[in-house]
Amino acid sequence: AVPLLARGVHCLVEKPAGGSTEAVARLRKAADAGRAHLQIGMVERYNPVLDALQALPGEPLYVEVQRLSPPTPRVTDVGVVLDLMIHDLDLLGRVVGRNVVDVRATGVRLLGAHEDVASARVTFEGGCVAQITASRVAETRCRTLRVFSRHGYLVLDCDRQEARKVEPVAGPAAGDWALRVAHLMRQGLDAPALAPVPGSGGGGPEDGVASWPVAIGRREPLKAEIEDWLACVRTGRRPEVDGEAAWRALALAERILASIERRGLGPVAAS
């Protein structure tokens, strides 16, 4: 893609775009020289379930991500960090939007030369922590994202394109439960379903949490990505996942891979 970008040809490059920050830097330099648009194919960025993030009650304090898949022969030249986890590293930029201050990770190789399972704990400026797990040797497929704030949390299912909002109805984080229910009913929405706090032994508002679905539209992420890319080419606007966003995600991926290698599990190749 570098020669094409340098000649002014707009390019949509599939992730991980060379698998290193150096490769993305070369793409960005060529795009700047040719005044061409560069977009990296992070299709999860177009999942409509992410629209539910607007419903998070407060700033994110803790993020929990799981991206699990059964074994497939689809990708063998990179490990699970650059194959699957990279999507979530990109999404963290949107969810948290702060600089990374610490990375600790571990990984396991089961099928080949690269890590097949990886787990990373990422700490951001301001104290938000993300725990990210990726596997390509799982028994079942799972794509979930949980974002916690001081006043509740969101549960996003990226596969089903479904989202739920969960809030406490008792304790120091709870607000006026009756007022919230009344407000929802005035909007024509059903009152939230009540669920007990684990171990509380109850299920009423006095000792539980409330959860209800967050309304989101449905769309095919890959189709939305292509349509957005074509619109960028036609209008000249900046792509959703440009070279800078891809560089940030890969920079975090490289720190995770370096942390895995430091744990003495053997060399983990980035490309």
C-alpha positions as CSV (number, residue, x, y, z in Angstrom):
1,A,0.0,0.0,0.0
2,V,2.9,2.4,0.5
3,P,3.6,3.0,-3.2
4,L,-0.1,3.5,-3.9
5,L,-0.5,6.0,-1.0
6,A,2.5,7.9,-2.1
7,R,1.0,8.3,-5.6
8,G,-2.3,9.6,-4.1
9,V,-4.4,6.5,-4.2
10,H,-6.7,6.2,-1.2
11,C,-6.3,2.9,0.6
12,L,-8.3,0.8,3.1
13,V,-5.8,-1.5,4.7
14,E,-6.9,-4.6,6.7
15,K,-5.6,-4.8,10.3
16,P,-3.1,-5.2,11.7
17,A,-1.6,-3.1,8.8
18,G,1.8,-4.6,8.8
19,G,1.7,-5.7,12.5
20,S,3.9,-3.0,13.9
21,T,4.0,0.7,14.7
22,E,6.9,1.1,12.2
23,A,4.8,-0.3,9.4
24,V,1.9,2.0,10.2
25,A,4.3,4.9,10.4
26,R,5.5,4.2,6.9
27,L,1.9,4.0,5.7
28,R,1.1,7.4,7.4
29,K,4.2,9.0,5.9
30,A,3.3,7.8,2.4
31,A,-0.4,8.9,2.8
32,D,0.8,12.4,3.9
33,A,3.2,12.6,0.9
34,G,0.5,11.6,-1.6
35,R,-2.3,13.5,0.2
36,A,-4.2,10.3,0.2
37,H,-6.7,8.9,2.7
38,L,-5.6,5.9,4.8
39,Q,-8.0,3.8,6.8
40,I,-7.3,0.7,8.8
41,G,-9.9,-2.1,8.7
42,M,-11.0,-2.2,12.4
43,V,-14.5,-3.5,11.6
44,E,-15.6,-3.7,15.3
45,R,-15.5,0.1,15.4
46,Y,-18.7,0.1,13.3
47,N,-20.6,-2.3,15.6
48,P,-23.9,-0.4,16.5
49,V,-23.7,-1.8,20.0
50,L,-21.1,0.8,20.7
51,D,-23.8,3.5,20.5
52,A,-24.9,2.3,23.9
53,L,-21.8,3.8,25.5
54,Q,-23.6,7.1,25.5
55,A,-25.9,5.6,28.2
56,L,-23.0,5.0,30.7
57,P,-23.8,6.8,33.9
58,G,-20.5,8.6,34.5
59,E,-16.9,8.2,33.6
60,P,-15.5,4.7,33.0
61,L,-13.6,3.4,36.0
62,Y,-13.1,-0.3,35.0
63,V,-13.5,-2.1,31.7
64,E,-13.7,-5.8,31.2
65,V,-13.4,-7.3,27.7
66,Q,-13.6,-10.9,26.5
67,R,-13.0,-11.8,22.8
68,L,-13.0,-15.6,22.5
69,S,-13.1,-17.9,19.5
70,P,-12.8,-21.6,18.7
71,P,-9.7,-22.6,16.7
72,T,-9.7,-21.9,13.0
73,P,-7.0,-22.0,10.3
74,R,-7.9,-18.4,9.3
75,V,-4.8,-16.7,10.7
76,T,-1.5,-18.4,11.4
77,D,1.1,-15.6,10.9
78,V,0.3,-13.6,14.0
79,G,-0.8,-14.3,17.5
80,V,-4.1,-13.7,19.2
81,V,-3.0,-10.2,20.3
82,L,-2.7,-8.9,16.7
83,D,-5.4,-11.2,15.4
84,L,-8.3,-10.6,17.8
85,M,-7.3,-8.4,20.8
86,I,-6.3,-5.6,18.5
87,H,-10.0,-4.8,17.9
88,D,-10.5,-4.2,21.6
89,L,-7.3,-2.2,22.0
90,D,-8.7,0.1,19.3
91,L,-12.1,0.3,21.1
92,L,-10.4,1.3,24.4
93,G,-9.4,4.5,22.8
94,R,-13.0,5.3,22.3
95,V,-14.2,4.0,25.6
96,V,-11.5,5.5,27.9
97,G,-9.8,8.1,25.7
98,R,-6.8,8.5,28.0
99,N,-3.1,7.7,27.8
100,V,-1.8,4.3,29.0
101,V,0.5,4.4,32.0
102,D,1.0,0.7,32.8
103,V,0.6,-2.6,31.0
104,R,0.9,-6.1,32.4
105,A,0.1,-9.2,30.4
106,T,0.5,-12.9,30.1
107,G,0.0,-15.3,27.2
108,V,0.1,-19.0,26.3
109,R,0.9,-20.8,23.1
110,L,-1.0,-24.0,22.4
111,L,-1.1,-24.6,18.6
112,G,1.8,-22.9,17.0
113,A,4.6,-20.3,17.2
114,H,2.4,-17.5,18.5
115,E,0.3,-16.8,21.6
116,D,-3.2,-18.3,21.3
117,V,-4.4,-17.0,24.7
118,A,-3.6,-13.6,26.1
119,S,-4.8,-11.5,29.0
120,A,-3.7,-7.9,29.7
121,R,-4.3,-5.5,32.5
122,V,-4.0,-1.9,31.2
123,T,-4.0,1.2,33.5
124,F,-4.8,4.6,32.1
125,E,-4.2,8.1,33.3
126,G,-6.9,9.0,35.8
127,G,-7.0,5.5,37.2
128,C,-9.3,3.6,34.9
129,V,-8.2,-0.1,34.5
130,A,-9.1,-2.4,31.6
131,Q,-8.8,-6.2,31.8
132,I,-8.7,-7.7,28.3
133,T,-8.8,-11.4,27.5
134,A,-8.5,-12.9,24.0
135,S,-8.4,-16.5,23.0
136,R,-8.6,-18.4,19.7
137,V,-8.7,-21.8,21.3
138,A,-12.0,-21.4,23.2
139,E,-14.8,-23.9,23.2
140,T,-17.4,-21.2,22.4
141,R,-17.4,-17.8,20.8
142,C,-17.8,-14.7,23.0
143,R,-17.6,-11.0,22.3
144,T,-18.5,-9.0,25.4
145,L,-17.6,-5.6,26.8
146,R,-18.5,-4.4,30.3
147,V,-17.9,-0.8,31.2
148,F,-18.2,0.2,34.9
149,S,-18.7,3.7,36.4
150,R,-19.4,4.9,39.9
151,H,-23.2,4.7,39.3
152,G,-23.6,1.6,37.3
153,Y,-22.4,-0.3,34.2
154,L,-23.1,-1.4,30.7
155,V,-23.0,-4.9,29.3
156,L,-22.4,-5.0,25.5
157,D,-22.7,-8.1,23.5
158,C,-20.9,-7.4,20.2
159,D,-22.0,-10.6,18.5
160,R,-25.7,-10.2,19.2
161,Q,-25.6,-6.4,19.0
162,E,-27.4,-6.2,22.3
163,A,-26.7,-3.9,25.3
164,R,-28.0,-3.7,28.9
165,K,-27.6,-1.0,31.5
166,V,-27.3,-2.0,35.1
167,E,-27.6,0.3,38.1
168,P,-27.7,-0.2,41.9
169,V,-31.0,0.5,43.6
170,A,-29.5,0.5,47.1
171,G,-26.3,1.5,48.8
172,P,-24.1,4.6,48.4
173,A,-24.1,4.5,44.5
174,A,-27.9,4.4,44.2
175,G,-29.8,7.5,43.5
176,D,-33.6,8.0,43.9
177,W,-34.9,4.8,42.5
178,A,-38.6,5.9,42.5
179,L,-37.7,9.0,40.5
180,R,-35.8,7.0,37.9
181,V,-38.6,4.5,37.4
182,A,-41.2,7.4,37.2
183,H,-39.0,9.1,34.6
184,L,-38.7,5.9,32.5
185,M,-42.5,5.3,32.6
186,R,-43.2,8.9,31.5
187,Q,-41.0,8.2,28.5
188,G,-43.2,5.1,27.7
189,L,-40.5,2.6,28.7
190,D,-41.0,-0.4,30.9
191,A,-39.6,-0.2,34.5
192,P,-36.2,-1.9,34.8
193,A,-36.1,-5.6,35.7
194,L,-34.8,-6.1,39.2
195,A,-32.0,-8.5,39.9
196,P,-30.5,-9.4,43.3
197,V,-26.9,-8.5,44.2
198,P,-25.0,-11.9,44.3
199,G,-25.0,-13.2,47.8
200,S,-27.7,-10.8,49.1
201,G,-30.4,-13.4,49.1
202,G,-33.0,-10.9,47.8
203,G,-34.4,-9.5,44.7
204,G,-36.3,-6.4,45.6
205,P,-35.3,-2.7,45.1
206,E,-34.0,-2.5,48.6
207,D,-31.2,-5.0,48.1
208,G,-30.5,-5.4,44.4
209,V,-29.6,-3.9,41.1
210,A,-31.8,-3.0,38.2
211,S,-31.1,-3.9,34.6
212,W,-32.8,-3.0,31.3
213,P,-32.0,-3.1,27.6
214,V,-30.5,-0.1,25.9
215,A,-32.1,0.6,22.5
216,I,-29.7,0.5,19.6
217,G,-30.1,0.3,15.9
218,R,-28.9,-2.8,14.0
219,R,-26.5,-2.8,11.1
220,E,-23.9,-5.0,9.5
221,P,-20.5,-3.7,10.7
222,L,-18.6,-4.7,7.6
223,K,-21.1,-3.0,5.3
224,A,-21.1,0.1,7.5
225,E,-17.3,0.2,7.3
226,I,-17.2,0.0,3.5
227,E,-19.9,2.7,3.2
228,D,-18.1,5.0,5.6
229,W,-14.8,4.5,3.7
230,L,-16.4,5.4,0.4
231,A,-18.0,8.4,2.0
232,C,-14.6,9.5,3.2
233,V,-13.1,9.2,-0.3
234,R,-16.0,11.1,-1.8
235,T,-16.2,13.9,0.7
236,G,-12.6,14.2,1.9
237,R,-13.4,13.8,5.6
238,R,-11.1,12.0,8.0
239,P,-11.6,8.2,8.2
240,E,-13.0,6.7,11.4
241,V,-9.9,4.6,12.0
242,D,-7.1,6.6,10.4
243,G,-3.4,5.9,10.6
244,E,-3.0,7.7,14.0
245,A,-5.7,5.5,15.6
246,A,-4.2,2.4,14.2
247,W,-0.7,3.4,15.5
248,R,-2.1,3.9,19.0
249,A,-3.7,0.5,19.0
250,L,-0.6,-1.2,17.7
251,A,1.6,0.7,20.2
252,L,-0.5,-0.8,23.0
253,A,-0.3,-4.2,21.3
254,E,3.4,-4.1,21.2
255,R,3.6,-3.2,24.9
256,I,1.3,-6.2,25.6
257,L,3.5,-8.5,23.5
258,A,6.6,-7.2,25.3
259,S,5.1,-7.9,28.7
260,I,4.2,-11.4,27.6
261,E,7.8,-12.0,26.5
262,R,9.2,-10.7,29.7
263,R,7.3,-13.3,31.7
264,G,9.6,-15.9,30.2
265,L,7.1,-17.7,28.0
266,G,9.5,-17.7,25.1
267,P,9.7,-15.2,22.1
268,V,6.4,-13.9,20.9
269,A,6.7,-12.6,17.4
270,A,4.8,-9.4,16.5
271,S,4.7,-10.2,12.8
